[in-house]
């Protein structure tokens, strides 16, 4: 059974999942890991969604204010053994619902070109590729996306 839970970045299940995410990213990002890692701090994330499968925390995602009515999706991850169950889609959809409840109208995000699973999830979920924004401008490894929330 899948359960979706809203929480914040102080949640121990979220912290444990992010450690797994960071370990995976360190391998995938290679030499560029330190650059990307500096933008993945947890201390100010108030909006976190966790996915539980049979009572075990197996997926997460979060959002934070980017500017005005635009939020940035962060820290999306599903444990390897739980992939293929649609958890990422469910987490992302709940993040979007929560964002709309909080008055946001636009979601943006960044992922790496070496993250085909993430790129597939975002494009399947209606996100469109945009020019790199903010700290990702001129970063060839970054792929940025945007979605107008409805």
C-alpha positions, 0 to 999 in steps of 0.5 A: 500500500502506498501512503503519501505524507506531507512534512518538512525537512526536519523529518527523519525519514526525509533526512535518511532518503536525502542521504541516499539521494546525495550518495547517488548524485555524488556518483552520477555528478562526478567532478561536478558534484561539489558545485551542485551539492551547494544548492541542496541545503535542507534547513529552510525547506518547509514543504516536503512530501514523503512516499511510503510503501508498505510502511517504509519511506521510499520516496521524497520530494520538496519545494521551496519559494523561488520568487513571488508565485514561483516555486522550485522543486527540490530533492526528488528521489525514489529508492532503487528497489521501489522504482516503477511503482509510480511513486515519483509521479505521486510525490510530484503531483502532491507537491503541485497540489500543495503548491496550488493550495499555498498560492503558487502558480509556476513550478521550476526545477533543475536536474542533470543531463545524466538523470534520464529517469528524472527527465522522463518523469518531468516531461511526462508530468507536463514540464517543458524545458526552459533556458537554465536559470539562476545558478545553473546559467551556463552549466552544461550538465543542467537541464531546467524545466517549468510548468504552469500549475493548474 
